[in-house]
Amino acid sequence: MNIKVLCVGINHYLGISKLTSCINDAKDWQQLFHKDLQVPKNNITRLSFGPKTNASTIKKELRKLVKSLGKGDLGVFIFSGHGNQKFTTTNGLPTIKEGIRARDKSIYENELRTITNKINPEAYFVSIVDACYSGGVDFKELILKNLERKNQNLEIKSYANKILKENLIAKENYRKLLKPLNKNFITLSACKPNELAYGDLFIRDQNARMNGVLTYYTIGYIKDNPQITYAELIKKLQNILPDQSKGHDQTPQLNGHKNIINNTVFK
């Protein structure tokens, strides 16, 4: 299988707080693909610094990746950075739009979906999102159909908490609303839509460095067992997270078609 990878890791933002683990995440993914999975350097693009992490460049590189995928190819998009949510209405219904935060501005699901909709139907595509609020990120807009229209006028913060905790997460109805793009599309995300994604100081090979929690454990499990399937991977991740003893209050999520969920990761 021909694997092509786009890794984005952003620590430095314009106008919002900096992060400390995301560039390391992108570097570690790059190393995993090249050294452990034998993906040629020319097939791996990493965006980590300055204007290269602006929204326009990320979308440009994602378009390039999608366009390059032929029959049987595997495209991988990895993002480590800030995540966010936008609360709005669609056709009079309360809507949550999830997004990833580029250096300069957010990129929302509908923008990403416009690009990923053009993936060759005979290619495979994996997205890994190590960001806050990322539980619904499979690049498909989420509409909360079960809310009364009167809730639209609530103050944003309380409104967000209400719909996420009472109407979405508690019943986990979001799983029914989120559908994979196609049978060959799978998304691993760091947490549920109402949770944060954490970074921490980890020791690997006698070196201490910051990493996203999802990234650290995911790469570790793949290295330990290169034949691990997506189903086995998410089970391991959800067995170790959330980890209240370390303050890692996040629950990794996997969205994917049944035809691919039992495949070996990146195969």
GUVO-357198 format. One record per residue (C-alpha): chain; x negated, y negated, z negated; residue in three letters; residue number from 1. Coordinates in Angstrom, 2 decimals, always signed. Example, Ala and Ser with C-alpha at 12.3 -4.5 7.8 and 13.67 -1.06 7.14 Angstrom:
BEGIN
+--------+---------+---------+---------+--------+-----+
! chaine !      px !      py !      pz ! residu ! num !
+--------+---------+---------+---------+--------+-----+
!      A !  -12.30 !   +4.50 !   -7.80 !    Ala !   1 !
!      A !  -13.67 !   +1.06 !   -7.14 !    Ser !   2 !
+--------+---------+---------+---------+--------+-----+
END
This chain:
BEGIN
+--------+---------+---------+---------+--------+-----+
! chaine !      px !      py !      pz ! residu ! num !
+--------+---------+---------+---------+--------+-----+
!      A !   +0.00 !   +0.00 !   +0.00 !    Met !   1 !
!      A !   -1.28 !   -3.46 !   +0.95 !    Asn !   2 !
!      A !   -1.03 !   -5.69 !   -2.16 !    Ile !   3 !
!      A !   -0.99 !   -9.48 !   -1.97 !    Lys !   4 !
!      A !   -0.98 !  -11.57 !   -5.14 !    Val !   5 !
!      A !   -0.25 !  -15.15 !   -6.18 !    Leu !   6 !
!      A !   -1.25 !  -15.90 !   -9.80 !    Cys !   7 !
!      A !   -0.34 !  -19.23 !  -11.40 !    Val !   8 !
!      A !   -1.57 !  -20.18 !  -14.86 !    Gly !   9 !
!      A !   -1.07 !  -23.72 !  -16.12 !    Ile !  10 !
!      A !   -2.48 !  -25.20 !  -19.33 !    Asn !  11 !
!      A !   -2.57 !  -28.89 !  -18.37 !    His !  12 !
!      A !   +0.69 !  -30.73 !  -17.67 !    Tyr !  13 !
!      A !   +1.71 !  -34.25 !  -16.82 !    Leu !  14 !
!      A !   +3.88 !  -35.80 !  -19.51 !    Gly !  15 !
!      A !   +4.51 !  -32.70 !  -21.64 !    Ile !  16 !
!      A !   +2.54 !  -30.61 !  -24.11 !    Ser !  17 !
!      A !   -0.53 !  -28.66 !  -23.06 !    Lys !  18 !
!      A !   -0.87 !  -24.90 !  -23.43 !    Leu !  19 !
!      A !   -3.91 !  -22.82 !  -24.34 !    Thr !  20 !
!      A !   -3.46 !  -19.30 !  -22.96 !    Ser !  21 !
!      A !   -2.13 !  -19.57 !  -19.43 !    Cys !  22 !
!      A !   -5.36 !  -20.07 !  -17.47 !    Ile !  23 !
!      A !   -6.79 !  -17.04 !  -19.27 !    Asn !  24 !
!      A !   -3.68 !  -15.10 !  -18.28 !    Asp !  25 !
!      A !   -4.12 !  -15.94 !  -14.61 !    Ala !  26 !
!      A !   -7.82 !  -15.01 !  -14.74 !    Lys !  27 !
!      A !   -7.03 !  -11.69 !  -16.42 !    Asp !  28 !
!      A !   -4.41 !  -10.82 !  -13.84 !    Trp !  29 !
!      A !   -6.84 !  -11.72 !  -11.07 !    Gln !  30 !
!      A !   -9.45 !   -9.44 !  -12.62 !    Gln !  31 !
!      A !   -6.96 !   -6.59 !  -13.07 !    Leu !  32 !
!      A !   -5.95 !   -6.66 !   -9.43 !    Phe !  33 !
!      A !   -9.46 !   -7.00 !   -8.04 !    His !  34 !
!      A !  -11.55 !   -4.83 !  -10.36 !    Lys !  35 !
!      A !   -9.06 !   -2.26 !  -11.62 !    Asp !  36 !
!      A !   -6.58 !   -1.99 !   -8.74 !    Leu !  37 !
!      A !   -9.14 !   -2.63 !   -5.98 !    Gln !  38 !
!      A !   -7.19 !   -5.43 !   -4.31 !    Val !  39 !
!      A !   -9.49 !   -7.41 !   -1.95 !    Pro !  40 !
!      A !  -10.38 !  -10.93 !   -3.12 !    Lys !  41 !
!      A !   -8.88 !  -12.40 !   +0.04 !    Asn !  42 !
!      A !   -5.49 !  -10.96 !   -0.98 !    Asn !  43 !
!      A !   -5.47 !  -12.77 !   -4.34 !    Ile !  44 !
!      A !   -4.72 !  -16.47 !   -4.77 !    Thr !  45 !
!      A !   -5.08 !  -18.09 !   -8.20 !    Arg !  46 !
!      A !   -3.76 !  -21.57 !   -8.97 !    Leu !  47 !
!      A !   -4.91 !  -22.90 !  -12.34 !    Ser !  48 !
!      A !   -6.24 !  -26.45 !  -12.15 !    Phe !  49 !
!      A !   -5.16 !  -29.97 !  -11.20 !    Gly !  50 !
!      A !   -2.96 !  -30.72 !   -8.17 !    Pro !  51 !
!      A !   -3.16 !  -27.08 !   -7.08 !    Lys !  52 !
!      A !   -0.63 !  -26.38 !   -9.83 !    Thr !  53 !
!      A !   +1.83 !  -29.04 !   -8.63 !    Asn !  54 !
!      A !   +5.27 !  -27.81 !   -7.59 !    Ala !  55 !
!      A !   +4.68 !  -28.49 !   -3.90 !    Ser !  56 !
!      A !   +1.53 !  -26.38 !   -3.81 !    Thr !  57 !
!      A !   +3.04 !  -23.49 !   -5.77 !    Ile !  58 !
!      A !   +6.01 !  -23.37 !   -3.39 !    Lys !  59 !
!      A !   +3.72 !  -23.65 !   -0.38 !    Lys !  60 !
!      A !   +1.61 !  -20.71 !   -1.55 !    Glu !  61 !
!      A !   +4.71 !  -18.68 !   -2.40 !    Leu !  62 !
!      A !   +6.07 !  -19.27 !   +1.11 !    Arg !  63 !
!      A !   +2.73 !  -18.15 !   +2.52 !    Lys !  64 !
!      A !   +2.84 !  -14.98 !   +0.42 !    Leu !  65 !
!      A !   +6.40 !  -14.15 !   +1.45 !    Val !  66 !
!      A !   +5.68 !  -14.78 !   +5.12 !    Lys !  67 !
!      A !   +2.63 !  -12.50 !   +5.03 !    Ser !  68 !
!      A !   +4.49 !   -9.43 !   +3.77 !    Leu !  69 !
!      A !   +5.06 !   -6.71 !   +6.31 !    Gly !  70 !
!      A !   +6.70 !   -3.30 !   +6.12 !    Lys !  71 !
!      A !   +5.49 !   -1.39 !   +3.07 !    Gly !  72 !
!      A !   +3.50 !   -4.33 !   +1.66 !    Asp !  73 !
!      A !   +3.75 !   -5.38 !   -1.99 !    Leu !  74 !
!      A !   +3.88 !   -9.05 !   -2.91 !    Gly !  75 !
!      A !   +3.23 !  -10.05 !   -6.53 !    Val !  76 !
!      A !   +4.03 !  -13.46 !   -7.99 !    Phe !  77 !
!      A !   +2.77 !  -14.10 !  -11.52 !    Ile !  78 !
!      A !   +3.49 !  -17.24 !  -13.49 !    Phe !  79 !
!      A !   +2.17 !  -18.17 !  -16.93 !    Ser !  80 !
!      A !   +3.14 !  -21.58 !  -18.24 !    Gly !  81 !
!      A !   +6.07 !  -23.58 !  -19.54 !    His !  82 !
!      A !   +9.57 !  -22.40 !  -18.76 !    Gly !  83 !
!      A !  +12.71 !  -24.48 !  -19.06 !    Asn !  84 !
!      A !  +16.46 !  -24.54 !  -18.55 !    Gln !  85 !
!      A !  +18.77 !  -27.06 !  -16.96 !    Lys !  86 !
!      A !  +22.36 !  -27.32 !  -18.11 !    Phe !  87 !
!      A !  +24.80 !  -28.45 !  -15.46 !    Thr !  88 !
!      A !  +28.01 !  -27.38 !  -13.69 !    Thr !  89 !
!      A !  +28.65 !  -25.47 !  -10.49 !    Thr !  90 !
!      A !  +32.15 !  -25.61 !   -8.99 !    Asn !  91 !
!      A !  +33.41 !  -26.92 !  -12.33 !    Gly !  92 !
!      A !  +31.82 !  -24.08 !  -14.31 !    Leu !  93 !
!      A !  +29.08 !  -24.43 !  -16.94 !    Pro !  94 !
!      A !  +25.80 !  -23.34 !  -15.42 !    Thr !  95 !
!      A !  +22.34 !  -22.57 !  -16.70 !    Ile !  96 !
!      A !  +19.54 !  -22.94 !  -14.18 !    Lys !  97 !
!      A !  +16.28 !  -21.46 !  -15.32 !    Glu !  98 !
!      A !  +13.02 !  -22.79 !  -14.05 !    Gly !  99 !
!      A !   +9.27 !  -22.58 !  -14.26 !    Ile ! 100 !
!      A !   +7.41 !  -25.79 !  -15.03 !    Arg ! 101 !
!      A !   +4.73 !  -26.74 !  -12.55 !    Ala ! 102 !
!      A !   +2.12 !  -29.35 !  -13.53 !    Arg ! 103 !
!      A !   +4.24 !  -32.25 !  -12.33 !    Asp ! 104 !
!      A !   +7.85 !  -31.03 !  -12.39 !    Lys ! 105 !
!      A !  +10.10 !  -28.01 !  -12.69 !    Ser ! 106 !
!      A !  +10.86 !  -25.50 !   -9.96 !    Ile ! 107 !
!      A !  +14.34 !  -24.07 !  -10.43 !    Tyr ! 108 !
!      A !  +15.79 !  -20.72 !   -9.44 !    Glu ! 109 !
!      A !  +17.61 !  -21.98 !   -6.38 !    Asn ! 110 !
!      A !  +14.35 !  -23.37 !   -4.95 !    Glu ! 111 !
!      A !  +12.54 !  -20.11 !   -5.60 !    Leu ! 112 !
!      A !  +15.43 !  -18.07 !   -4.23 !    Arg ! 113 !
!      A !  +15.40 !  -20.05 !   -0.99 !    Thr ! 114 !
!      A !  +11.83 !  -18.85 !   -0.51 !    Ile ! 115 !
!      A !  +12.19 !  -15.26 !   -1.74 !    Thr ! 116 !
!      A !  +15.35 !  -14.67 !   +0.27 !    Asn ! 117 !
!      A !  +13.07 !  -14.47 !   +3.31 !    Lys ! 118 !
!      A !  +11.10 !  -11.47 !   +2.03 !    Ile ! 119 !
!      A !  +10.86 !   -8.67 !   +4.57 !    Asn ! 120 !
!      A !  +13.58 !   -6.17 !   +3.50 !    Pro ! 121 !
!      A !  +11.06 !   -3.36 !   +4.01 !    Glu ! 122 !
!      A !   +8.47 !   -4.98 !   +1.74 !    Ala ! 123 !
!      A !   +8.32 !   -4.86 !   -2.07 !    Tyr ! 124 !
!      A !   +8.17 !   -7.83 !   -4.40 !    Phe ! 125 !
!      A !   +7.29 !   -8.05 !   -8.10 !    Val ! 126 !
!      A !   +7.52 !  -11.21 !  -10.19 !    Ser ! 127 !
!      A !   +6.10 !  -11.48 !  -13.70 !    Ile ! 128 !
!      A !   +7.07 !  -14.58 !  -15.68 !    Val ! 129 !
!      A !   +5.27 !  -15.24 !  -18.97 !    Asp ! 130 !
!      A !   +7.24 !  -18.33 !  -20.01 !    Ala ! 131 !
!      A !   +9.87 !  -19.45 !  -22.49 !    Cys ! 132 !
!      A !  +13.56 !  -18.83 !  -21.71 !    Tyr ! 133 !
!      A !  +12.56 !  -16.48 !  -18.88 !    Ser ! 134 !
!      A !  +14.99 !  -13.62 !  -19.53 !    Gly ! 135 !
!      A !  +17.18 !  -14.41 !  -16.55 !    Gly ! 136 !
!      A !  +14.48 !  -15.33 !  -14.10 !    Val ! 137 !
!      A !  +15.03 !  -13.09 !  -11.17 !    Asp ! 138 !
!      A !  +15.50 !  -16.17 !   -9.00 !    Phe ! 139 !
!      A !  +19.29 !  -15.90 !   -9.10 !    Lys ! 140 !
!      A !  +21.41 !  -18.70 !  -10.57 !    Glu ! 141 !
!      A !  +23.39 !  -17.80 !  -13.69 !    Leu ! 142 !
!      A !  +26.95 !  -19.07 !  -13.99 !    Ile ! 143 !
!      A !  +28.74 !  -18.61 !  -17.31 !    Leu ! 144 !
!      A !  +32.21 !  -17.84 !  -16.06 !    Lys ! 145 !
!      A !  +33.69 !  -17.09 !  -19.47 !    Asn ! 146 !
!      A !  +33.44 !  -20.60 !  -20.92 !    Leu ! 147 !
!      A !  +36.28 !  -23.10 !  -21.08 !    Glu ! 148 !
!      A !  +35.72 !  -26.34 !  -19.19 !    Arg ! 149 !
!      A !  +36.10 !  -28.39 !  -22.38 !    Lys ! 150 !
!      A !  +32.68 !  -27.15 !  -23.48 !    Asn ! 151 !
!      A !  +31.03 !  -29.10 !  -20.68 !    Gln ! 152 !
!      A !  +31.09 !  -32.33 !  -22.66 !    Asn ! 153 !
!      A !  +29.28 !  -31.05 !  -25.76 !    Leu ! 154 !
!      A !  +25.93 !  -32.51 !  -26.67 !    Glu ! 155 !
!      A !  +23.26 !  -30.60 !  -24.71 !    Ile ! 156 !
!      A !  +21.41 !  -28.99 !  -27.62 !    Lys ! 157 !
!      A !  +24.44 !  -27.69 !  -29.48 !    Ser ! 158 !
!      A !  +26.05 !  -26.76 !  -26.17 !    Tyr ! 159 !
!      A !  +22.99 !  -24.75 !  -25.20 !    Ala ! 160 !
!      A !  +22.89 !  -22.94 !  -28.53 !    Asn ! 161 !
!      A !  +26.59 !  -22.17 !  -28.37 !    Lys ! 162 !
!      A !  +26.67 !  -20.66 !  -24.91 !    Ile ! 163 !
!      A !  +23.38 !  -18.82 !  -25.30 !    Leu ! 164 !
!      A !  +24.01 !  -17.32 !  -28.72 !    Lys ! 165 !
!      A !  +27.76 !  -16.78 !  -28.74 !    Glu ! 166 !
!      A !  +28.74 !  -16.22 !  -25.15 !    Asn ! 167 !
!      A !  +25.62 !  -14.91 !  -23.46 !    Leu ! 168 !
!      A !  +23.01 !  -13.25 !  -25.60 !    Ile ! 169 !
!      A !  +25.10 !  -11.64 !  -28.34 !    Ala ! 170 !
!      A !  +27.09 !   -9.70 !  -25.76 !    Lys ! 171 !
!      A !  +24.19 !   -9.49 !  -23.32 !    Glu ! 172 !
!      A !  +26.62 !  -10.25 !  -20.51 !    Asn ! 173 !
!      A !  +23.76 !  -11.84 !  -18.59 !    Tyr ! 174 !
!      A !  +22.65 !   -8.36 !  -17.53 !    Arg ! 175 !
!      A !  +25.89 !   -7.93 !  -15.59 !    Lys ! 176 !
!      A !  +25.49 !  -11.30 !  -13.89 !    Leu ! 177 !
!      A !  +21.86 !  -10.94 !  -12.89 !    Leu ! 178 !
!      A !  +21.36 !   -8.79 !   -9.83 !    Lys ! 179 !
!      A !  +18.06 !   -7.98 !   -8.11 !    Pro ! 180 !
!      A !  +17.46 !   -9.79 !   -4.84 !    Leu ! 181 !
!      A !  +17.32 !   -6.45 !   -3.03 !    Asn ! 182 !
!      A !  +16.50 !   -2.83 !   -3.75 !    Lys ! 183 !
!      A !  +12.75 !   -3.50 !   -3.55 !    Asn ! 184 !
!      A !  +12.67 !   -6.50 !   -5.91 !    Phe ! 185 !
!      A !  +11.74 !   -6.31 !   -9.60 !    Ile ! 186 !
!      A !  +11.13 !   -8.95 !  -12.29 !    Thr ! 187 !
!      A !   +9.41 !   -8.64 !  -15.66 !    Leu ! 188 !
!      A !   +9.92 !  -11.60 !  -17.97 !    Ser ! 189 !
!      A !   +8.52 !  -12.44 !  -21.39 !    Ala ! 190 !
!      A !  +11.72 !  -12.90 !  -23.34 !    Cys ! 191 !
!      A !  +15.48 !  -13.33 !  -23.40 !    Lys ! 192 !
!      A !  +16.99 !  -16.59 !  -22.09 !    Pro ! 193 !
!      A !  +17.36 !  -17.97 !  -25.63 !    Asn ! 194 !
!      A !  +13.86 !  -17.01 !  -26.82 !    Glu ! 195 !
!      A !  +10.38 !  -18.50 !  -26.66 !    Leu ! 196 !
!      A !   +7.35 !  -16.80 !  -25.17 !    Ala ! 197 !
!      A !   +4.27 !  -16.88 !  -27.37 !    Tyr ! 198 !
!      A !   +0.52 !  -17.05 !  -26.94 !    Gly ! 199 !
!      A !   -1.95 !  -15.80 !  -29.51 !    Asp ! 200 !
!      A !   -5.61 !  -15.12 !  -30.19 !    Leu ! 201 !
!      A !   -6.47 !  -11.55 !  -29.20 !    Phe ! 202 !
!      A !   -9.70 !   -9.58 !  -29.44 !    Ile ! 203 !
!      A !  -10.60 !   -7.52 !  -26.38 !    Arg ! 204 !
!      A !  -14.05 !   -6.03 !  -25.69 !    Asp ! 205 !
!      A !  -15.34 !   -7.81 !  -28.81 !    Gln ! 206 !
!      A !  -14.33 !  -11.19 !  -27.40 !    Asn ! 207 !
!      A !  -11.62 !  -13.38 !  -28.94 !    Ala ! 208 !
!      A !   -9.53 !  -15.41 !  -26.53 !    Arg ! 209 !
!      A !   -6.06 !  -16.85 !  -26.13 !    Met ! 210 !
!      A !   -3.53 !  -14.95 !  -24.04 !    Asn ! 211 !
!      A !   +0.20 !  -14.89 !  -23.50 !    Gly ! 212 !
!      A !   +1.62 !  -12.04 !  -25.57 !    Val ! 213 !
!      A !   +3.44 !  -10.49 !  -22.60 !    Leu ! 214 !
!      A !   +0.35 !  -10.75 !  -20.41 !    Thr ! 215 !
!      A !   -1.98 !   -9.27 !  -23.01 !    Tyr ! 216 !
!      A !   +0.12 !   -6.19 !  -23.72 !    Tyr ! 217 !
!      A !   +1.20 !   -5.63 !  -20.11 !    Thr ! 218 !
!      A !   -2.35 !   -5.67 !  -18.77 !    Ile ! 219 !
!      A !   -3.46 !   -3.43 !  -21.64 !    Gly ! 220 !
!      A !   -0.80 !   -0.81 !  -20.94 !    Tyr ! 221 !
!      A !   -1.60 !   -0.79 !  -17.22 !    Ile ! 222 !
!      A !   -5.31 !   -0.36 !  -17.91 !    Lys ! 223 !
!      A !   -4.63 !   +2.44 !  -20.40 !    Asp ! 224 !
!      A !   -2.38 !   +4.26 !  -17.93 !    Asn ! 225 !
!      A !   -2.64 !   +3.19 !  -14.26 !    Pro ! 226 !
!      A !   +0.22 !   +5.58 !  -13.45 !    Gln ! 227 !
!      A !   +2.68 !   +3.95 !  -15.84 !    Ile ! 228 !
!      A !   +6.13 !   +3.26 !  -14.35 !    Thr ! 229 !
!      A !   +8.13 !   +0.06 !  -14.74 !    Tyr ! 230 !
!      A !  +10.62 !   +1.95 !  -16.94 !    Ala ! 231 !
!      A !   +7.83 !   +3.25 !  -19.16 !    Glu ! 232 !
!      A !   +6.19 !   -0.17 !  -19.31 !    Leu ! 233 !
!      A !   +9.29 !   -2.03 !  -20.47 !    Ile ! 234 !
!      A !   +9.95 !   +0.66 !  -23.08 !    Lys ! 235 !
!      A !   +6.45 !   +0.21 !  -24.51 !    Lys ! 236 !
!      A !   +6.77 !   -3.56 !  -24.45 !    Leu ! 237 !
!      A !  +10.13 !   -3.53 !  -26.20 !    Gln ! 238 !
!      A !   +8.79 !   -1.07 !  -28.79 !    Asn ! 239 !
!      A !   +6.08 !   -3.54 !  -29.80 !    Ile ! 240 !
!      A !   +8.04 !   -6.77 !  -29.28 !    Leu ! 241 !
!      A !   +9.52 !   -8.62 !  -31.01 !    Pro ! 242 !
!      A !   +6.81 !   -8.35 !  -33.68 !    Asp ! 243 !
!      A !   +8.03 !  -10.31 !  -36.68 !    Gln ! 244 !
!      A !   +4.80 !   -9.67 !  -38.60 !    Ser ! 245 !
!      A !   +2.91 !  -11.78 !  -36.07 !    Lys ! 246 !
!      A !   +5.68 !  -14.25 !  -35.33 !    Gly ! 247 !
!      A !   +6.10 !  -12.96 !  -31.79 !    His ! 248 !
!      A !   +9.89 !  -13.25 !  -31.74 !    Asp ! 249 !
!      A !  +10.39 !  -12.37 !  -28.09 !    Gln ! 250 !
!      A !  +12.01 !   -9.48 !  -26.26 !    Thr ! 251 !
!      A !  +10.59 !   -8.67 !  -22.79 !    Pro ! 252 !
!      A !  +13.16 !   -8.12 !  -20.05 !    Gln ! 253 !
!      A !  +13.08 !   -6.08 !  -16.84 !    Leu ! 254 !
!      A !  +15.46 !   -6.64 !  -13.94 !    Asn ! 255 !
!      A !  +15.21 !   -4.30 !  -11.00 !    Gly ! 256 !
!      A !  +17.03 !   -1.85 !   -8.77 !    His ! 257 !
!      A !  +17.24 !   +1.77 !   -9.91 !    Lys ! 258 !
!      A !  +15.34 !   +2.79 !   -6.78 !    Asn ! 259 !
!      A !  +12.19 !   +0.98 !   -7.93 !    Ile ! 260 !
!      A !  +12.35 !   +0.94 !  -11.73 !    Ile ! 261 !
!      A !  +10.88 !   +4.45 !  -11.95 !    Asn ! 262 !
!      A !   +8.05 !   +3.67 !   -9.52 !    Asn ! 263 !
!      A !   +4.46 !   +3.38 !  -10.70 !    Thr ! 264 !
!      A !   +3.64 !   -0.26 !  -11.46 !    Val ! 265 !
!      A !   +2.19 !   -2.00 !   -8.38 !    Phe ! 266 !
!      A !   +2.53 !   +1.16 !   -6.26 !    Lys ! 267 !
+--------+---------+---------+---------+--------+-----+
END
